[in-house]
Amino acid sequence: MRGDMEQIKQQAAARVGDADHKFQETRNGIAEILKLLGGESDDGKGGQGLRGEVRRISARVQSLESDRAKFWGAVAAITASAAILILGLKAWITSLFTSPST
């Protein structure tokens, strides 16, 4: 009976050791994941790790969207200016060839 108790104690100690080892592996894995995730900088434009990279990419995308909006605004302004210029030229040329009615 005493041998059985010693064997049970040894098995329990082995299980506790295995659980402790698994706990340490899990803790190390979580620490590694947190390190890879990184953190954001205070200005919100960058940082370390994956979070910082996502912030930098997000800032680039916003910049591209802003540039695209500026481009289409410029295209609209040029188109409107050209239409006004063409209509003005048409009216001027038409006035050259028509006699004033009196």
Solvent accessible surface area in square Angstrom, and as a share of the most:
residue,aa,sasa,rsa
1,M,197,0.88
2,R,204,0.75
3,G,51,0.49
4,D,85,0.44
5,M,102,0.46
6,E,87,0.39
7,Q,98,0.44
8,I,100,0.51
9,K,122,0.52
10,Q,124,0.55
11,Q,87,0.39
12,A,49,0.38
13,A,66,0.51
14,A,59,0.45
15,R,172,0.63
16,V,103,0.59
17,G,38,0.37
18,D,86,0.45
19,A,60,0.46
20,D,77,0.40
21,H,112,0.50
22,K,132,0.56
23,F,112,0.47
24,Q,70,0.31
25,E,96,0.43
26,T,78,0.46
27,R,134,0.49
28,N,95,0.49
29,G,33,0.32
30,I,94,0.48
31,A,58,0.45
32,E,88,0.40
33,I,102,0.52
34,L,107,0.53
35,K,148,0.63
36,L,113,0.56
37,L,55,0.27
38,G,19,0.18
39,G,23,0.22
40,E,88,0.39
41,S,43,0.28
42,D,158,0.82
43,D,100,0.52
44,G,29,0.28
45,K,140,0.59
46,G,9,0.09
47,G,19,0.18
48,Q,130,0.58
49,G,36,0.35
50,L,103,0.51
51,R,112,0.41
52,G,0,0.00
53,E,67,0.30
54,V,88,0.51
55,R,94,0.34
56,R,80,0.29
57,I,84,0.43
58,S,46,0.29
59,A,44,0.34
60,R,140,0.51
61,V,69,0.40
62,Q,118,0.53
63,S,59,0.38
64,L,123,0.61
65,E,99,0.44
66,S,51,0.33
67,D,74,0.38
68,R,162,0.59
69,A,68,0.53
70,K,139,0.59
71,F,115,0.48
72,W,145,0.51
73,G,41,0.39
74,A,50,0.39
75,V,54,0.31
76,A,63,0.49
77,A,58,0.45
78,I,121,0.61
79,T,83,0.48
80,A,53,0.41
81,S,68,0.44
82,A,42,0.32
83,A,48,0.37
84,I,126,0.64
85,L,113,0.56
86,I,110,0.56
87,L,116,0.58
88,G,41,0.40
89,L,87,0.43
90,K,132,0.56
91,A,64,0.50
92,W,148,0.52
93,I,83,0.42
94,T,70,0.41
95,S,68,0.44
96,L,106,0.53
97,F,170,0.71
98,T,80,0.47
99,S,97,0.62
100,P,119,0.75
101,S,111,0.72
102,T,178,1.03
